[in-house]
Amino acid sequence: MATTYVLLAAAAAALAAIGILYLRLVAARTAVAGEFADIERAEILSPAEAEFLPILETAIPECRILAQVAMSALVTTRAGTDRTRAFRARGRFDRKRVDFLACTREGQALVVIELDDSSHDSGEARSRDAKRDAMLLAAGYPTVRISNRPWPTAAQVRAAVLPAIESVIA
């Protein structure tokens, strides 16, 4: 008789757990259909960046290459900066990303690598890029800009990136 009660209690607990999981699934589907109906998966790399990544990895095999790193992971405001200035400064980098970041095998960030296409050719774009590069350099990250026209070889990329890496390590 006691065994029957134990079995009934176990069955009831299992049914309750299944019921809870079902309710969570329904709630998740409702949230996706409602509040998050306009959200979908995004690609991390553009087609050009995806094509460039293996070239970059071949060019500097001694480094780990991270893609699409948030600038807010690399740059912050100085301690003691008044709140208004800090807020304004953060607005210049908090939603931006760098194309690639070369790091040591241990994870120390070294150099930012930007893959530039024709959208970087205008005077306005060059000015914007120069400001970003200056901001990153102020935080200790030199930026190497590499044009994808024509596609660079791994040797050309290494020749462009290695001096920047050496300047950080030295």
Protein Blocks (a to p, Z undefined) as FASTA:
>chain_A
ZZmmmmmmmmmmmmmmmmmmmmmmmmmmmmmmmmmmmgccddfbdfklmmmmmmmmmmmm
mbccdehiafklmgccdehiafklmmmmmmmmmmgccfbdcddfkopafbdcddddfklm
pmklmmmmmmmmmmmmmnopacddddfbdcddfklmmmmmmmmmmmmmZZ
